[in-house]
Amino acid sequence: MAEAKVVHLTSVHPPFDVRIFAKECKSLARAGHDVTLVVPHERDEVVDGVVIKSVPRASGRVSRMTRTVCKVYREALRQDADIYHFHDPELIPVGLLLRARGKNVIYDIHEDYPQAILSKHYLRRWIRRPVSWVMERFENFASRRLSALVAATPSIASRFGDVNSRVRVVQNFPVAEELTKDWHPTWDQRQLSVTYVGGMSDIRGAFEMVRAIALIPPTLPATLKLVGGFSPSSLRHELARLAGWEKVEVLGLMDRVGVARVLNSVRAGLVLSHPEPRHKVSYPIKMFEYMAVGIPVIGSDFPLWREIIEEAGCGLVVNPLDPQAIAGAIEHLLTHPEEAEAMGRRGREAVEKKYNWATEEKKLLALYEEVLANA
């Protein structure tokens, strides 16, 4: 592959975001490209072969969508790259401006944003559908004019098949060894705990998880470890009023080493999103990370998720709106350690064979080669 100067752009994500930095940027750097990440950060630095160019952090959503976007664009122009790869819908105007200058521009679509708008708590309900409608049409308008699109799931890619001829699915599967290379616990060394890793909200099952742990019999000293932030921040106080909160450990935001430590200390991972259309067709990274560390998954009973979990034999599916069913699944896995360990082992094998970043990295590198060849 021809060596190129590549610049990734984000105004929203943290500097060491797993998909953007740890997977895409590092993969491109290993392939020999000159890779820069423009991102809100405290300082410029070089990490694992990736040059990080910092822009000031925004003080709020409006500031981020105006001042930060402008600063990202100015830095992008200074970089004068062969390929620009942006990750946030608010950077679509930046992508269009760069494209107008004759640059190769890739839009990385992490989720179905028009669908996501329908559940944004900071928007009044009456305005969500009109905003979603406008977002979908603007996204389609822009995507027709960009060099290529990277979709995080097949369902996202299906939206753009008639919009851009160069759409590639690059899924957010885990790096197979990342979360286990320094951790090799035996099953009996794991605590009688389950975990949820990721942003916590009502539609991701926060209330049901706490209610479920409350239903575990007192004779089984199970705990729930929560890793991540609360959205909105007031959610934590609402959850703290529920029965069962005394069985919850709030560990907050953690780096990847911290996440690995937690995942290698528990006996199951929860992914209990509510049955919204975008959730039913998503491939949640946390599910595959649970599989990667060899713990069983307790997941929402959506057809796609059921197919993945049952095909691999790596966990249980439940009604995500039923705390009693969730509690039953937790209790079963904690009281049947040999079965739970076997599920975890099969999940790990599925990641090694199928659901891993190595397979997705090849797709990303092939797309870059194609874009450069057609520039």
Kinemage of the C-alpha trace (Angstrom):
@kinemage 1
@onewidth
@group {chain A} dominant
@subgroup {mainchain}
@vectorlist {calphas} color= white
{ca met a 1} P 0.000 0.000 0.000
{ca ala a 2} L 1.214 3.492 -0.824
{ca glu a 3} L 2.265 5.473 2.224
{ca ala a 4} L 0.028 8.503 2.839
{ca lys a 5} L -0.469 11.336 5.265
{ca val a 6} L -3.693 10.553 7.098
{ca val a 7} L -5.581 12.831 9.496
{ca his a 8} L -8.426 11.633 11.705
{ca leu a 9} L -10.748 14.300 13.055
{ca thr a 10} L -13.075 14.329 16.046
{ca ser a 11} L -14.657 17.090 18.089
{ca val a 12} L -16.582 14.752 20.403
{ca his a 13} L -14.517 11.711 21.321
{ca pro a 14} L -11.678 11.471 23.859
{ca pro a 15} L -8.109 11.297 22.539
{ca phe a 16} L -7.680 7.590 23.220
{ca asp a 17} L -11.075 6.436 22.032
{ca val a 18} L -10.957 2.694 21.420
{ca arg a 19} L -12.337 2.700 17.871
{ca ile a 20} L -10.639 5.857 16.621
{ca phe a 21} L -7.229 5.752 18.297
{ca ala a 22} L -6.590 2.220 19.538
{ca lys a 23} L -7.941 0.473 16.461
{ca glu a 24} L -8.097 2.649 13.339
{ca cys a 25} L -5.256 5.119 13.903
{ca lys a 26} L -2.852 2.538 15.312
{ca ser a 27} L -3.647 0.084 12.514
{ca leu a 28} L -2.951 2.732 9.884
{ca ala a 29} L 0.296 3.727 11.601
{ca arg a 30} L 1.438 0.098 11.722
{ca ala a 31} L 0.707 -0.142 7.981
{ca gly a 32} L 3.238 2.628 7.370
{ca his a 33} L 1.026 5.699 7.067
{ca asp a 34} L 1.840 9.059 8.648
{ca val a 35} L -1.134 9.307 11.032
{ca thr a 36} L -2.340 12.386 12.922
{ca leu a 37} L -5.377 12.621 15.193
{ca val a 38} L -6.928 16.079 15.696
{ca val a 39} L -8.891 15.879 18.933
{ca pro a 40} L -9.845 17.886 22.041
{ca his a 41} L -6.932 17.266 24.398
{ca glu a 42} L -4.624 19.026 26.843
{ca arg a 43} L -1.433 18.823 24.770
{ca asp a 44} L 0.224 17.703 21.566
{ca glu a 45} L 2.009 14.381 21.861
{ca val a 46} L 2.997 11.241 19.971
{ca val a 47} L 1.570 7.952 21.270
{ca asp a 48} L 2.171 4.554 19.680
{ca gly a 49} L 3.213 6.132 16.401
{ca val a 50} L 0.176 8.427 16.182
{ca val a 51} L 0.671 12.203 16.289
{ca ile a 52} L -1.991 13.816 18.474
{ca lys a 53} L -2.749 17.460 17.657
{ca ser a 54} L -4.822 19.017 20.389
{ca val a 55} L -7.596 21.560 20.140
{ca pro a 56} L -9.112 23.171 23.266
{ca arg a 57} L -11.954 21.335 24.959
{ca ala a 58} L -15.376 22.943 24.701
{ca ser a 59} L -17.249 24.256 27.723
{ca gly a 60} L -20.608 22.942 26.498
{ca arg a 61} L -22.484 21.381 23.590
{ca val a 62} L -23.064 24.651 21.723
{ca ser a 63} L -19.429 25.697 22.099
{ca arg a 64} L -18.283 22.279 20.912
{ca met a 65} L -20.482 22.404 17.817
{ca thr a 66} L -19.258 25.882 16.860
{ca arg a 67} L -15.853 26.875 18.240
{ca thr a 68} L -14.402 23.391 18.490
{ca val a 69} L -15.575 22.463 14.995
{ca cys a 70} L -13.943 25.627 13.599
{ca lys a 71} L -10.683 24.844 15.381
{ca val a 72} L -10.717 21.277 14.092
{ca tyr a 73} L -11.178 22.619 10.556
{ca arg a 74} L -8.330 25.112 10.868
{ca glu a 75} L -5.990 22.410 12.151
{ca ala a 76} L -7.130 20.065 9.375
{ca leu a 77} L -6.152 22.664 6.771
{ca arg a 78} L -2.723 23.096 8.385
{ca gln a 79} L -2.114 19.355 8.165
{ca asp a 80} L -2.609 19.244 4.345
{ca ala a 81} L -3.276 15.487 4.378
{ca asp a 82} L -3.825 12.971 1.586
{ca ile a 83} L -6.851 11.498 3.381
{ca tyr a 84} L -9.088 13.020 6.050
{ca his a 85} L -11.230 10.664 8.126
{ca phe a 86} L -13.822 12.268 10.410
{ca his a 87} L -15.967 10.663 13.098
{ca asp a 88} L -18.762 13.011 14.172
{ca pro a 89} L -21.855 14.223 12.321
{ca glu a 90} L -21.185 17.770 13.507
{ca leu a 91} L -18.000 17.636 11.403
{ca ile a 92} L -19.920 17.014 8.177
{ca pro a 93} L -19.497 20.700 7.158
{ca val a 94} L -15.741 20.289 7.728
{ca gly a 95} L -15.751 17.218 5.512
{ca leu a 96} L -17.612 19.033 2.755
{ca leu a 97} L -15.236 22.006 2.887
{ca leu a 98} L -12.213 19.728 2.665
{ca arg a 99} L -13.821 17.827 -0.199
{ca ala a 100} L -14.435 21.121 -2.016
{ca arg a 101} L -10.678 21.676 -1.834
{ca gly a 102} L -10.141 18.407 -3.684
{ca lys a 103} L -9.198 16.332 -0.642
{ca asn a 104} L -10.059 12.671 -0.071
{ca val a 105} L -12.552 12.578 2.803
{ca ile a 106} L -13.955 9.536 4.646
{ca tyr a 107} L -16.932 9.747 7.003
{ca asp a 108} L -16.894 7.140 9.796
{ca ile a 109} L -20.509 6.580 10.878
{ca his a 110} L -20.524 5.116 14.374
{ca glu a 111} L -24.305 4.888 14.792
{ca asp a 112} L -27.610 5.604 13.099
{ca tyr a 113} L -27.748 9.261 14.108
{ca pro a 114} L -31.276 10.045 12.851
{ca gln a 115} L -32.572 7.148 14.950
{ca ala a 116} L -30.411 8.156 17.914
{ca ile a 117} L -31.895 11.670 17.908
{ca leu a 118} L -35.308 10.183 18.688
{ca ser a 119} L -34.106 9.230 22.183
{ca lys a 120} L -31.930 12.241 23.059
{ca his a 121} L -33.004 13.385 26.518
{ca tyr a 122} L -31.718 16.940 25.983
{ca leu a 123} L -34.190 17.517 23.123
{ca arg a 124} L -37.860 18.119 23.790
{ca arg a 125} L -39.958 15.231 22.533
{ca trp a 126} L -41.936 17.312 20.029
{ca ile a 127} L -38.803 18.444 18.206
{ca arg a 128} L -36.962 15.112 18.011
{ca arg a 129} L -38.728 13.766 14.914
{ca pro a 130} L -38.281 16.954 12.812
{ca val a 131} L -34.602 17.139 13.822
{ca ser a 132} L -34.188 13.461 12.932
{ca trp a 133} L -35.779 14.075 9.505
{ca val a 134} L -33.448 17.008 8.797
{ca met a 135} L -30.418 15.037 10.029
{ca glu a 136} L -31.124 12.096 7.745
{ca arg a 137} L -31.448 14.265 4.649
{ca phe a 138} L -28.391 16.359 5.462
{ca glu a 139} L -26.326 13.234 6.130
{ca asn a 140} L -27.433 11.717 2.807
{ca phe a 141} L -26.723 14.971 0.943
{ca ala a 142} L -23.201 15.140 2.329
{ca ser a 143} L -22.432 11.443 1.973
{ca arg a 144} L -23.028 11.570 -1.789
{ca arg a 145} L -20.165 14.039 -2.077
{ca leu a 146} L -17.575 12.304 0.111
{ca ser a 147} L -14.845 9.928 -1.043
{ca ala a 148} L -16.010 6.972 1.044
{ca leu a 149} L -18.090 5.963 4.049
{ca val a 150} L -17.115 3.628 6.875
{ca ala a 151} L -20.099 2.100 8.698
{ca ala a 152} L -19.744 0.540 12.132
{ca thr a 153} L -22.510 -2.032 11.473
{ca pro a 154} L -24.178 -3.659 8.467
{ca ser a 155} L -27.500 -1.962 9.270
{ca ile a 156} L -25.868 1.481 9.121
{ca ala a 157} L -24.229 0.576 5.817
{ca ser a 158} L -27.598 -0.466 4.352
{ca arg a 159} L -28.840 3.114 4.763
{ca phe a 160} L -26.168 4.435 2.435
{ca gly a 161} L -26.035 1.808 -0.304
{ca asp a 162} L -27.845 4.068 -2.761
{ca val a 163} L -26.061 7.200 -1.550
{ca asn a 164} L -22.387 6.389 -2.004
{ca ser a 165} L -20.893 3.532 -4.030
{ca arg a 166} L -17.912 3.241 -1.672
{ca val a 167} L -19.437 2.126 1.636
{ca arg a 168} L -17.500 -0.345 3.759
{ca val a 169} L -18.499 -2.035 7.007
{ca val a 170} L -15.703 -1.909 9.584
{ca gln a 171} L -17.121 -3.289 12.799
{ca asn a 172} L -15.955 -2.356 16.246
{ca phe a 173} L -14.828 -5.827 17.284
{ca pro a 174} L -12.208 -6.093 20.039
{ca val a 175} L -8.481 -6.548 19.670
{ca ala a 176} L -8.409 -10.178 20.743
{ca glu a 177} L -5.550 -9.951 23.263
{ca glu a 178} L -5.960 -6.386 24.522
{ca leu a 179} L -8.052 -7.148 27.607
{ca thr a 180} L -6.441 -10.471 28.551
{ca lys a 181} L -2.693 -10.164 27.890
{ca asp a 182} L -1.878 -9.317 31.525
{ca trp a 183} L -4.740 -11.251 33.130
{ca his a 184} L -5.215 -15.011 33.429
{ca pro a 185} L -7.567 -15.614 36.372
{ca thr a 186} L -9.005 -19.030 37.124
{ca trp a 187} L -12.774 -19.128 37.455
{ca asp a 188} L -12.719 -19.549 41.236
{ca gln a 189} L -10.556 -16.427 41.506
{ca arg a 190} L -13.385 -14.356 40.035
{ca gln a 191} L -15.758 -12.562 42.393
{ca leu a 192} L -19.487 -13.288 42.650
{ca ser a 193} L -20.090 -10.189 40.572
{ca val a 194} L -21.488 -9.133 37.224
{ca thr a 195} L -20.625 -5.958 35.385
{ca tyr a 196} L -21.864 -3.396 32.920
{ca val a 197} L -19.228 -1.406 31.017
{ca gly a 198} L -20.266 1.691 29.093
{ca gly a 199} L -22.423 4.778 29.260
{ca met a 200} L -25.383 4.277 31.596
{ca ser a 201} L -28.844 5.551 30.735
{ca asp a 202} L -32.426 4.491 31.162
{ca ile a 203} L -32.649 3.069 27.621
{ca arg a 204} L -29.496 1.014 28.227
{ca gly a 205} L -31.139 -0.784 31.124
{ca ala a 206} L -29.764 1.116 34.118
{ca phe a 207} L -32.936 0.809 36.212
{ca glu a 208} L -33.504 -2.829 35.312
{ca met a 209} L -29.932 -3.806 36.240
{ca val a 210} L -30.210 -2.285 39.719
{ca arg a 211} L -33.678 -3.749 40.277
{ca ala a 212} L -32.389 -7.136 39.140
{ca ile a 213} L -29.465 -7.229 41.559
{ca ala a 214} L -31.911 -6.371 44.352
{ca leu a 215} L -33.818 -9.581 43.558
{ca ile a 216} L -30.825 -11.880 44.041
{ca pro a 217} L -31.382 -13.904 47.266
{ca pro a 218} L -29.417 -12.697 50.300
{ca thr a 219} L -27.811 -16.135 50.510
{ca leu a 220} L -25.950 -15.298 47.278
{ca pro a 221} L -23.720 -12.254 47.981
{ca ala a 222} L -23.724 -10.988 44.410
{ca thr a 223} L -22.704 -7.483 43.409
{ca leu a 224} L -23.078 -5.345 40.283
{ca lys a 225} L -20.040 -3.354 39.133
{ca leu a 226} L -20.836 -0.324 36.968
{ca val a 227} L -18.004 1.056 34.813
{ca gly a 228} L -18.720 4.295 32.950
{ca gly a 229} L -20.590 7.553 33.261
{ca phe a 230} L -24.243 8.378 33.847
{ca ser a 231} L -26.388 10.182 31.287
{ca pro a 232} L -27.861 12.448 32.448
{ca ser a 233} L -25.670 12.929 35.512
{ca ser a 234} L -28.801 12.993 37.713
{ca leu a 235} L -29.411 9.337 36.814
{ca arg a 236} L -27.037 8.162 39.529
{ca his a 237} L -29.136 9.853 42.209
{ca glu a 238} L -32.308 8.282 40.823
{ca leu a 239} L -30.727 4.827 40.839
{ca ala a 240} L -29.439 5.328 44.387
{ca arg a 241} L -33.039 5.493 45.613
{ca leu a 242} L -33.765 1.974 44.365
{ca ala a 243} L -33.681 -1.169 46.470
{ca gly a 244} L -30.499 -3.027 45.665
{ca trp a 245} L -28.253 0.014 45.390
{ca glu a 246} L -26.249 -1.255 48.367
{ca lys a 247} L -25.161 -4.168 46.111
{ca val a 248} L -23.864 -1.820 43.420
{ca glu a 249} L -20.246 -0.689 43.060
{ca val a 250} L -19.912 2.495 41.009
{ca leu a 251} L -16.405 2.473 39.543
{ca gly a 252} L -16.821 5.452 37.206
{ca leu a 253} L -14.866 6.117 34.043
{ca met a 254} L -11.778 3.922 33.704
{ca asp a 255} L -8.882 3.568 31.309
{ca arg a 256} L -8.425 0.348 29.366
{ca val a 257} L -6.229 -1.193 32.053
{ca gly a 258} L -8.942 -0.527 34.610
{ca val a 259} L -11.616 -1.969 32.337
{ca ala a 260} L -9.488 -5.094 31.822
{ca arg a 261} L -9.015 -5.458 35.564
{ca val a 262} L -12.771 -5.347 36.191
{ca leu a 263} L -13.679 -7.681 33.317
{ca asn a 264} L -11.152 -10.226 34.537
{ca ser a 265} L -12.575 -10.148 38.073
{ca val a 266} L -16.281 -10.837 37.390
{ca arg a 267} L -18.376 -13.790 36.209
{ca ala a 268} L -20.723 -12.235 33.630
{ca gly a 269} L -21.276 -9.091 31.593
{ca leu a 270} L -24.603 -7.327 31.058
{ca val a 271} L -25.799 -5.664 27.843
{ca leu a 272} L -29.487 -4.885 28.347
{ca ser a 273} L -30.462 -2.127 25.941
{ca his a 274} L -34.157 -1.460 25.559
{ca pro a 275} L -35.907 -2.700 22.388
{ca glu a 276} L -35.542 0.434 20.286
{ca pro a 277} L -35.053 -0.024 16.521
{ca arg a 278} L -31.412 1.098 16.493
{ca his a 279} L -30.528 -1.169 19.414
{ca lys a 280} L -32.021 -4.256 17.793
{ca val a 281} L -29.608 -4.071 14.846
{ca ser a 282} L -26.535 -2.839 16.729
{ca tyr a 283} L -23.357 -4.791 17.475
{ca pro a 284} L -22.486 -3.538 20.976
{ca ile a 285} L -18.749 -3.564 21.527
{ca lys a 286} L -19.234 -4.401 25.193
{ca met a 287} L -20.816 -7.750 24.275
{ca phe a 288} L -17.765 -8.767 22.268
{ca glu a 289} L -15.393 -7.483 24.954
{ca tyr a 290} L -17.166 -9.678 27.502
{ca met a 291} L -16.680 -12.589 25.117
{ca ala a 292} L -13.023 -11.664 24.586
{ca val a 293} L -12.209 -11.949 28.303
{ca gly a 294} L -14.049 -15.257 28.610
{ca ile a 295} L -17.117 -14.318 30.634
{ca pro a 296} L -20.703 -15.178 29.635
{ca val a 297} L -23.017 -12.512 28.271
{ca ile a 298} L -26.488 -11.707 29.600
{ca gly a 299} L -28.031 -9.847 26.680
{ca ser a 300} L -31.300 -8.417 25.428
{ca asp a 301} L -33.407 -10.946 23.567
{ca phe a 302} L -33.208 -9.286 20.148
{ca pro a 303} L -33.098 -11.590 17.101
{ca leu a 304} L -29.601 -10.455 16.058
{ca trp a 305} L -28.141 -10.660 19.561
{ca arg a 306} L -29.831 -14.012 20.194
{ca glu a 307} L -28.290 -15.360 16.994
{ca ile a 308} L -24.787 -14.251 18.024
{ca ile a 309} L -25.054 -15.465 21.618
{ca glu a 310} L -26.740 -18.770 20.850
{ca glu a 311} L -24.523 -19.558 17.851
{ca ala a 312} L -21.444 -19.078 20.026
{ca gly a 313} L -23.071 -20.665 23.086
{ca cys a 314} L -21.632 -17.828 25.138
{ca gly a 315} L -24.465 -16.630 27.368
{ca leu a 316} L -28.154 -16.100 28.014
{ca val a 317} L -30.736 -13.794 26.459
{ca val a 318} L -33.532 -12.198 28.485
{ca asn a 319} L -36.299 -9.644 28.216
{ca pro a 320} L -34.348 -6.453 29.022
{ca leu a 321} L -37.445 -4.847 30.548
{ca asp a 322} L -37.953 -7.671 33.079
{ca pro a 323} L -35.750 -7.365 36.201
{ca gln a 324} L -36.969 -10.764 37.416
{ca ala a 325} L -35.745 -12.454 34.233
{ca ile a 326} L -32.415 -10.609 34.456
{ca ala a 327} L -32.029 -11.639 38.098
{ca gly a 328} L -32.794 -15.237 37.167
{ca ala a 329} L -30.052 -15.234 34.537
{ca ile a 330} L -27.532 -13.703 36.967
{ca glu a 331} L -28.404 -16.195 39.676
{ca his a 332} L -28.157 -19.121 37.254
{ca leu a 333} L -24.668 -18.189 36.057
{ca leu a 334} L -23.374 -17.496 39.563
{ca thr a 335} L -24.702 -20.808 40.914
{ca his a 336} L -23.589 -22.906 37.919
{ca pro a 337} L -19.883 -22.014 37.682
{ca glu a 338} L -18.871 -24.873 35.387
{ca glu a 339} L -21.577 -23.952 32.866
{ca ala a 340} L -20.715 -20.258 33.108
{ca glu a 341} L -17.009 -20.944 32.609
{ca ala a 342} L -17.758 -23.075 29.540
{ca met a 343} L -19.905 -20.285 28.076
{ca gly a 344} L -17.087 -17.825 28.637
{ca arg a 345} L -14.594 -20.145 26.983
{ca arg a 346} L -16.823 -20.536 23.924
{ca gly a 347} L -17.258 -16.771 23.689
{ca arg a 348} L -13.494 -16.314 23.743
{ca glu a 349} L -13.133 -18.867 20.950
{ca ala a 350} L -15.732 -17.013 18.847
{ca val a 351} L -13.770 -13.782 19.215
{ca glu a 352} L -10.527 -15.469 18.234
{ca lys a 353} L -12.122 -16.977 15.125
{ca lys a 354} L -14.613 -14.332 13.988
{ca tyr a 355} L -15.377 -11.267 16.091
{ca asn a 356} L -11.960 -9.608 16.243
{ca trp a 357} L -10.329 -6.414 15.025
{ca ala a 358} L -7.773 -8.238 12.872
{ca thr a 359} L -10.499 -9.103 10.359
{ca glu a 360} L -11.853 -5.539 10.362
{ca glu a 361} L -8.405 -3.954 10.063
{ca lys a 362} L -7.969 -5.600 6.679
{ca lys a 363} L -11.178 -3.968 5.426
{ca leu a 364} L -10.029 -0.535 6.614
{ca leu a 365} L -6.623 -0.833 4.960
{ca ala a 366} L -8.188 -2.079 1.716
{ca leu a 367} L -10.523 0.927 1.650
{ca tyr a 368} L -7.605 3.339 2.070
{ca glu a 369} L -5.769 1.634 -0.766
{ca glu a 370} L -8.846 1.986 -2.949
{ca val a 371} L -9.341 5.671 -2.108
{ca leu a 372} L -5.691 6.483 -2.792
{ca ala a 373} L -5.706 4.552 -6.054
{ca asn a 374} L -8.741 6.509 -7.285
{ca ala a 375} L -7.624 9.925 -6.060
